[in-house]
Amino acid sequence: MKFKSLWGFLLAACTLCMLAASCADDDSFTTSTQNRLYFSVDTVKLDTVFSRVPTPTKSLWVYNHSGDGIRCSNIRLARGNQTGYRVNVDGTYLGESSGWQTQNVEIRDKDSIRVFVELTSPANGLLTPQPLDDDLIFLLESGTEQRVHLSAYTWDAEIVNGLRVSADTTLQSSRPLIVYGGIVVDSAATLRIPAGQTVYFHAGAGIDVYGRLLCEGQPDNNVVLRGDRIDNMFDYLPYDLVSGQWSGIRIHSSSYENNISYTDIHSTFNGIVCDSADVSRLKLDLLYSTVHNCQGDGLQANNCYVRVANCQITNTLGNCVGVVGGNVLLQHCTLAQFYPFDAMRGAALHFTNGPGSPLQLVCLNSLITGYADDVVMGTQADTAAVFDYYFSSSVMRTPAVDDTLRFKNILWEDPEDTLTTGRKHFRLVNGDTQHYDFHLDSLSTAINRGDPLNALPEDRDGRPRDEQPDAGCFEFIPKSSTTP
């Protein structure tokens, strides 16, 4: 018993000595100037940001691979509270209460800490983005100073919160316009958005029209309606190329004579929704415009009178164009369904009628295509209601229909033809990077497919059409020519 107890005592003593030595090693901190920290990035880039608008959070890791513990006697922002950067170091916020710094941060050997960076930049009073830089300084106990650079461009913006338009109003600013909470146009009011104006909508914001909306773009100076995220989701993917960034435009039942011309609407939920109305009154003229990359429908027309001419409506989780009853004209339109985020995407064109919703649909000189073998869907939901449609001088990716009264001079797209149909109509369809260019490629069968009698004199870009017009919104321009 005594022998076993002695060995037990010696074993316990050795264990205690080892633990003590281990603790001593863990608690040692070097003051050698040779020992330095390593950072996951040397510069935290916040891209271009709007002034007075908080940015998303970026982060970096701080590693200690030196072989010994390192104690930071001080970590601070070089410019203190002058820039609007906010930093959290391993759970400690560098703010006013701490004097924009923290002390005695320990990073043991083979350990790390995480640093979070945000920015709400002050206004700079200038019209163009301006650089805004700072340094996060790590002062080690050895006296060594290491820095991580913080970099952004800040752009002064005019912020609109919950705008209600109760009298005729022009929405215009020399600075970016950011809309929070949405815009409501009262039934007795008209909202004008002039050429060249870009309106940035925060998540959940959009335009509800009870009165009248006029977007008055020009061929070389479009109106742009988009989300307010100007940073990147990933290095290769700006948020501006991601659908669902804002709510879109809803034209309510009381609204008529809306005109949206030379306007780019993109990365929204629903692009434009038109509520049921008197079909004898024009509800919307959508002209020379683009609706692209929607998480819902591109254009949804519900039992109303809508004219759509020289428009690109593309890449939607729902239907590019969805029509339920009413009176709808599609003329020189490109409807292309290449939505990349969900294989259950809707049709390029879906049309139907319904109880109390007779349908009259006319489609002229248009290009309707997409990934699927069939992207045109017509359904008569109510056999007692009018279900009338007519297609002429168009290219359509759908099985051929033996109906010469409703289909005239149609090129039925063969899904087996991978050289001149589907994505091959266009200059660029890249679902990996979300980059698209729906101008016609030289191989497209839509070239010279339009009927001159139903042709519009200019295309989506405001360029003249030739004597034998092309189907779709863009007239083919050889690459040797100047391109937009």
N, C-alpha and C positions, 0 to 999 in steps of 0.2 A: 504493500500500500504506500509505504514511504517512497519507494522507487518511482512508482507511477505518479505520485504527487509532485516529486521533484521535476520529472520530465514535463508534467503539465504546467508547472510554474515557469520553467525555462521557455516552453512554447508560447505561453501567454506573454512573457517578457519580450521575446523576439517580435511577436506580433505588434505589441505596443510600440516598440522601437521603430518598426517599419512604418506603422501608421503615422508616428510622429515625424519621421523623415519625409514621408509623402506629403503631410500637411506643410512641413517646412518648405518643400519644393514648390507646392501650389501657392504658397503665400509669399514667395520671393518675387520681387519686381526689379527689373534691371534699370540701371541708369546709364547704360552704355549707349553712346550715340550710334552704334552699329545696328542696334535693334530698332526696327521700324514696323509700322503697320502697313497692311496691304488692303487696297480698296477694290470692290467689284467694278467700279467705274471711276475714272478720274474727273468726269464732268457729268453732272445731273442736268439733262436738257429737258426743259418744259415746253419747247417749241414756241409757237406764237400763241399768246393768251390775250384775252380781253382785260383791260384794266377794270378794277373794282369787282371782278368776277372770280370767285375761288376756283383754283385749278384742281384737277384730280391729283391724287397723291402719287409721288414717285418714291422709290426707296433704293438704298444701296447697302451692301454688307461691308463691315470693317473686320478684317481678319488679323489674327496674331499667329504668325508662323515662325517667330523669332527664336524659339527654344526657351524662352523665359517669359514671365509675366510682364506686361507693360501697363503702366498707370498714366492716364492722361490727366495732368494737373489742371487742364482747362480745355474745354471745347466751346467755341463761340462763333457767332456770325461776325465776319469782319466789319460789316457796315451796320451792325446792330439792328435797329428798327427802321432804317431808312429805305429799305427796298420792298418790304412786304413779304419776304420769305419767312416761312414758318418751319421749324425743324423740331423733330422729336428724336432724341438720342437714347436708345435703349430704354424707352419708357419715360424719359424726362423731357418735358417740353421746354424749349428755349424761348421764353416769353418775357413780358415786361416784369413779372414778379421775380424772375431769376436773373434779370439784367441781360437777357439774350445769351446766356452762357450757363454752363454747368461745370462742376469741378470733380476731381478725383474719380474719374471713370476708369474702372479696372477691367482689363481684358487679359485673361490668363492665357498661358501658352496653349496653342491649338484650339482656342476658343474664338468666338466672334460676337459682334453686336450688330443690330440693325438700326439704320437711320432712315427716318421718313421725312420727306420734303414736300411742302406745298407752297403756293404763292397766291396772294391777293395783291396785285400791283396797284400802286396809286396812279391817278390820272397824270398824264404828262403834258397835256395841252396841245399835242401835235396831231396831225391828221394821218401820219403813217406809222407803222410799227417801229418801235425804238428798242434797242438792246437794253436789257436790265440784268446786271450781273452781281454776284456776291461770292464770297468764299466762306466755306465752313472750315475753321482752323482747329486743328488738333495739336495742342502743345503738350509734348511728352515730358515726363519728369527729368529726362536727360537733357532737356532744353531744345530738343529737336522739334521743329515745327513742320507739320504736314498739312496740306490743303486739298479740299475737294471743291472744284469750281461749280457754281450754280449759275445756269444760263437760261435766259428766255428773251423773247421779243414781246413787248407789251403794246397793245393797240387800244387807244382810247375808243370807247364805245358809248353810244347813247342807249340807255336802258329804259324800256317801256314795260310798265307793270299793269297788267289787266286793263288794256285800253278799251274803252267803250266809245264808239263813234256814234254820236247822236246828231251831228250836223255834218254837212259835206266837208271832207277832210282829205288832205294830201299827206301821205306818209312819206316823208323825205328827210334825209339827213346827210351831211357831208361825212359823217362818221358811221361806222357799222351800227345798225339798229338791232338790238337784241330784245326779243319779246318774251316776257315771263307772263304766265297766266292767260295768254291768248288775247285775241282781238274779237270784239263783237260789234258788228255793223248793224245799227238799229234799222227798222223797216223804212223810216223816212230819210235815211242818210245814204250817201255815196262815199265809198273809200277809194281814193285813187293812189296807185303806186306807180310813180313815173319811171321812165326809161333809165336804166343804169343803177337802179336802187337794189341793193341786196338786203334782205330781211332775214335775220337769224332767229330761229325759234327754239326756245328752251324745251326740254322734254315735256310732253303733255300739252304744249301750247299749239294753237292753230288759229284759223280764221273762221268764225261763224257769221255767215252773211244772211241777214234778214232783209236788208235793203239792197244795195248794189255794190259790186266790186268791179273796178276797172284796173287791170294791169296793163300799162301802156308802154311796153318795151318796143325797141326798134331793132332792125336786123343786126346791126353791129353794136347794140347797147341793150341787151336783154334785161328784164327784171329777173332776179334770182330769189327764190324762196327755198330755204334750206335749214338744217339744224344748226345749233350754236356750238357744237363741239368742233374745234379746229385743231385738236390734237390727234394722236394716232391711237387706235386700239392695239395694233401691233406695229412693228417697224415698217412693214410693207403696206399696212392697211389704215388709212385715215378714217376717222369716224364718219367723215362726209360721204364715204362709199358704203356705209352700213345702213340698211333700211331701218325704219321705225324710230328715227331720231326726233320726230315731232308729229303732230296730229293731222296736219293737212288742212284742206279747205272743205267746209260744209256749206252748201247753198240750200237754205231752208225753203219751205213751201211758199212763203210770202215773197220770195225774191225772184225778180225777172230782169232781163236785159243786162246780164253780166257779160263782160267782155275781157277775156284773158288773151293777150297777144304778145308774141315774142317773149315768152316767159319760160324760165327753167324751174321746174318744181321737182325736187328729188330728195331721196333718203327719208321719206315720210312714212306714216302708217297708211292711211288712205290718201291718194293724191287729191282727187276731187270727188265729192259725193253730192249729187243733185237730188233733192227730195221731190216727192210727187207734187205736181202742180197742174195748172191749166195747160193742156197740150197745144192750145191754139196760140199761146203766147211764148215767145222765145225766152228760154230760161238762161241759156249760156251759148255764147260764141267762143269756142276754144280754137285759136288760130295761131299758126306758126309757133307752136310751143312744144315743150318736152315735159313729160311726166315719167320719171324713171326711178326704179329701185324702191318699190313700195312694199311694206309688210302686209298690206291689205290689197285693195283694188287700186288700179291706176285711175280710171274714171268709172264711176258708178252712176248710171242714169236711171232713175226710177220714175216711170210714167210722166215724162216731161219732154219738152221740145229742146233738143240740143243739136248744134252744128259743130262739127269737128273737122278742121281743114288744115292740111300741111302740118300735121302733128306727129311727133314720135311718142308713143306710149309703150314702155318697155319694162321688162323684168319686175314682176310682181308676184308675191306669194299667192294672192287671190287672182282675179282675172285682170288682164291688162285693161280691157274694156268689158264691163258688165252692163247689159241693158235689160231692164224689166219693163216692158210696155213703152208707150210713148212714141214720139216721132224723132228719129235720130238719123242724121246724115254724117257719113264718114267719107271724106274726099281727100285723096292724096295723103293717106295716113300710113305710117309704118307701125304695125303692132307686132312686136317681137318678144316672145316669152322665153327668156334665157335666165330666169331667176335662179341663182346658184345655191341658195342656202337650204332648199327643201325640195325633194323630188316630188312632193305632193302639190306642187304649184298648180295654179288654175290655168285656164285657157287664155290664149291671146285675145279671143273674142268669144263671149258667151251672150246669147240673146234669147229671150223668152217673153211670153205674155203672162197674163194672170187675170183673175176676176176683176173686172172694172179697169183693166190695163191692156187695151188692144195695142198691138205693135205694128209700126211702120218703120222699117229699117232699110236704108239705101247706102250701099258701099261702092264707091267709084275709085278707080285708079289707085288701088291700095295694095300694100304688101303685108301679108299676115302669115307669120312663120314662128318657129321656135324649136326647142329640143324634141318635143314629142312628135309622134307620127301624125297626130290629129290635134290641132290647136284651135279649131273653130267648132263651137258647140251651139247648136240651135235646138231649143226644146219648146214645144207647144204645151204649156202647162194647163191652159184652159181651152178646150176644143170649141167652146161657145164664143170665145173672144177672137177678134181679128188677129191673125198671125201672118203678117205680110212682110216680105223681105226681097231685096233685089241686089245682086252683085254684078259688077261689070268691070271689064278690063283690069283685072286684079290677079295677083299671085297668091294662092291660098294653100297652106299646108293642111290638107284634109282630104279624105277619099273623094274621088270624083262623084258628082251628083248628076244624074240624068234628068235635068230639068232646064230646058232651054228658055223657059219663060222667066225664071228667076236667076239664072246664071248665064251671062253672056260674055264671050271672049275671056274665059277664065283659064289660067295656067294652073292645073292641079299639081301641086308639088309632090314629087316622088321621094319618099323618105329613103329609098335605096340609093338615090343620087347624092353622093357625099361631096361632089365637086362643085356644084353650082346652086345648091339649095341649103335651107337651114342657116347655120352660122356662116356658111360660105358666101352668103349674099353680102356680107359686111366686111369693112376694113379690119375690125378687131372685135373678137368675142373671147375674153379671157376670164373664165370663172375663178381661176386661182388667185389672180391679183385684183379682181373686180374692175378691170378696165375694159371699156366698151366704146366702140366707135361705129355707129349705125349708118354712116355714109356708105353708099353702095361701092362694092368692089367690082373690078372690071369683069369678073366671071358671073355676076348676078344675072339671072334670067328676068329680073324686074326691069332691066334696061330696055327702053323703047316699048314697054308693055302697055302704057297708058293710052287712053283714047283722047286725041286732041280736042274733040268736041266737049269733053268734060274736064279739060285740063285747067289748072290755075296757072296764071302767067309766071309766078315766081315759086321757088321752093322754100323749105323751112328756113334756110339761111338768107332768104331774100334775093337769091340768084335767079336770073331768067331761065325758064325752061325752053328747050329747043322745040322744033316743029313736031318731033315724035317724042312726047314726054315719057318719063319713066314712072313706073308704079312706085308708090311710097312717097314719103315726104321730102326725100333728097333726090335731086337730079344728079346723075352720075357726073363726076368731075375727074378727068384723068389725073394721075398722080403728078404729071409734069406741070399741071396748073397749080395756081395758088390755092391752098386748102385752108379751111378754118381751123 
